[in-house]
């Protein structure tokens, strides 16, 4: 942890290709963040896509909320 309370990666880890997944794993093991399954990430991406698509359709039909 740094002086602001943020977890920082080791200097040797900065250029590692597995940095993000490694940090997520470490934070998950400590209970700081919840682990997300690949299925939940796919669902989140699809939900975001459908929301943007729906908003675009509403705007184009003139039915968007003001």
C-alpha positions, 0 to 999 in steps of 0.5 A, spaced: 500 500 500 502 506 498 501 513 502 494 514 499 492 507 501 492 504 494 495 497 493 501 498 488 504 492 484 511 491 485 516 494 480 518 488 477 511 486 475 509 493 471 511 490 464 508 483 466 503 481 461 499 478 467 499 484 471 492 485 471 489 478 472 495 477 478 493 483 481 485 481 481 487 474 483 491 477 489 485 482 491 480 477 490 484 472 495 484 478 500 477 479 500 478 486 497 474 485 491 469 479 489 471 474 483 467 475 477 466 469 472 467 469 465 460 468 464 458 474 468 463 479 464 459 476 458 453 478 461 455 485 463 458 486 456 451 484 453 447 488 457 451 494 456 450 493 448 443 492 449 442 498 453 446 502 448 442 499 442 435 501 446 437 508 447 439 509 440 433 506 438 429 511 442 433 517 440 432 515 433 424 514 434 424 521 438 421 517 444 427 518 449 426 521 456 428 528 456 
